[in-house]
Amino acid sequence: MPEMQNLLAIANEVKEKHANFSISEVNDHCVRLAVFTGEYDWHHHPDSDELFIVLEGELLIDFKDQETAVLKANDSLLVPKGTIHRTRSYVRTVNLCVEHIHAETVITEESKC
């Protein structure tokens, strides 16, 4: 029988300010668990959509040419491949991210400003 995981129990073991790691693979996709406060660099994934699912806290997703999306617990948002974005949070936030296993992350010039 497959091993069951309790995602919030795993997240509660994280003591770092930022942690992002794979918890499972589904076909050719990876399910990552992120626990963080702060912000990530502006970036995009040229060959992979990215699905965010918030479990706890509040996740802000900034876009270069759109309004910021505000996700709270149980909210999800699909970011299409090639879309320049960054994630940030002001409170401890736990979210799942689903993307292609070999998704490339390209840091953009906005991060260097």
N, C-alpha and C positions, 0 to 999 in steps of 0.2 A: 504494500500500500504506500502511496506517495506520502512524503513528510509534510505535515501541516505547519504553517508558519503564522504567528501572530504579529502583524506588522507594527502595531503600536508598542508591543513588548520589545521588539527589535529596536525600534526608534528610541525607546526610553533608555536603552543601554548606551546610546551615543552621547558622549560628553563633550565632543569637539563642537566648535562654533559652526563648522561646515563639514558635512559628510555626505557622500553620494556614492552608492555602490549597488552592484547588481544583486538582486535577490532571486531572479528566475529568468529562464529563457523560454520563450514560446515560439515555436517554429523558427523563423529567422529574425525574431525580435527579442529585445532585452527589456526586462522590467527592472527599473532602478528605484531605490528608495533614497530620497534626499531629506536630510535634516539640517536646517540651517537658519541663521539670522545674518542679514547683510545683503550684499548684492554680488551677482555674477557678471562677468564681462559681456559686452554686446557681442553677439555671435549669430551664426546661422548654420544650418545643416543642409548642404547642397543636394543630398540624395535621400533624405529621410524626413518624413513628417515626425512630429513630436507631440505626444499626448500627455498632458499634465492632469493628475487627479489629486486634489488636496484632501488629506486625512485630518489634519489638525493645523490651526493657525490661520494665517492669511498670506497668500502668495500674490505678489504683484508681478505682472508680466508687461514690460514696456515694449513698445514697438516703434520702429523708426518713423513710420508714416501713419500711425493710428493712435487712438486713445489707449491708455493703460488699462489692461484687464485686471480686475480685482476678484480673486478666487478665494472663497472661504471653504470650510470643511464640507465635503461632499460635492464640491463643484469640480467640473472638468473643462478643459479647453484643448482643442487640437490646433497646433501651430503648423501650418503647411511648410513643406520643404522649401528652403531658400529664403524664408522670412527672417529678416534681421530682428532680433529680440534680446532681452535680458530678463533674468528673474531677480527679484529682491523681496526682502521681508524685513519688517521692523520688530516682529515677535518670532519666537521659535516656531518654525513651520515644518511640517512633515508632509511630503507629497510623493506620489508615485510618478514616474516618467516612463513612457513606453516609446521605444524608438528601435530602428534597425540595429542589429547587433554590431555592425561595422559602420555605424553612422559617424561621419566625419564632422568635427566641430571646427568651424573657421572663425577665429576671433577677428572682429572687424576694427577698422580705424577709430570708430567712436570710443573704443576702450582706451585708446592712447591719448585722449583729450584730457 
